[in-house]
Amino acid sequence: MNPLRRRVASALALLALTPRSDTAAASPYAPVLPGSRLVLPRDHGAHPGHRIEWWYITGWLEPSSAQPLGFQITFFRVRQPAHDDNPSRFAPRQLLLAHAALSDPRHGRLRHAQRSARAGFGLAEAAREDMAVHIGDWSLRRAPDSGRMEAAIAAADFSLDLHFEPTQPVLLQGDDGFSRKGPDATHASHYLSWPQLAVRGRIGHAGRQREVGGSAWLDHEWSSALMPDGAHGWDWLGINLGDGGALMAFRMRDESGAALWAAASLRTGGSDRRFRPEELRFSVLRRWRSPRTGADYPVELSVAVGERLFTLRPLMDDQELDSQASTGAIYWEGAVTAYENDVLAGRGYLELTGYARRLRI
């Protein structure tokens, strides 16, 4: 293991073992508090006082002469308070990590890549004032004048050069951006989503460069105490609905698969509705077992949100991402189609964590 990967592994082990105190005074991390007002564009930027943060963008791409593809780009920021008192400019106070993936049914399994770096020296940075994060030549940025975002990823066997145009306002999850993750409100994140992003750009894979269009979903989330006691992982989905609406739903699961907490939001006709845990129900329709890790993932689900019932079917089964070289996690991150009453309702992404082993964040 090289020195950088050792630092990353040590940082993530520290995250898993650091006690989660109910009092801000006992914690080296900034708390997530109800009633905190999110201010844009400032809160598109980094929050280095918090324990962990990610900018996560997923979507469906439509090449001009091929079947649809799915893509995922995620940048993570991890704070390491053990280095706060180290005067050296080289002290790894903040780590940046990134995942990128392309789902192509013709390839049959996920193409993916990952990076890790210590923040600083212009080589890897996450700006505070607006969305601008990069590790080397991998980047995700928002243009302050137009609001348009752009992402650039150059991996060994694929590349993404994409531009994202907002078509509707940001969706604040939970209570004005305060998103509870368990019965105890200390387990929460600040969480905003940007659904229905119009995508244009180019992808490269299989020796070809192609123009693409499509739609995407961006999540930005930061927390200092994310997972409640007993949580083994989570199931999350973000769906751009065909009528212009948006659906987000998640559940935190215990080791048996039972929901410890759940929440959802549904944007329809310009109005946003939030749902309580008792208004959600996840049911497994079909599972797929990874031939590499043995993890057994529920790749087809029905999700009841209030009075509506959505069925999720994957673009392809093998969308497992092994990030042991960066975040240490193995998870399923896949493009899915949503149906309602057997009619196509939308497209988006499903994330399944904690199935290979317990997720530690």
PyMOL commands that set and color helices and strands:
alter all, ss='L'
color gray80, all
select helices_A, chain A and resi 3-17+24-26+42-44+81-83+277-279
alter helices_A, ss='H'
color red, helices_A
select strands_A, chain A and resi 52-63+69-79+94-103+111-118+124-126+132-135+138-142+149-154+158-165+171-172+178-180+188-205+208-225+233-241+246-253+259-268+271-275+280-289+296-305+308-314+320-322+330-340+343-352
alter strands_A, ss='S'
color yellow, strands_A
deselect
rebuild
show_as cartoon
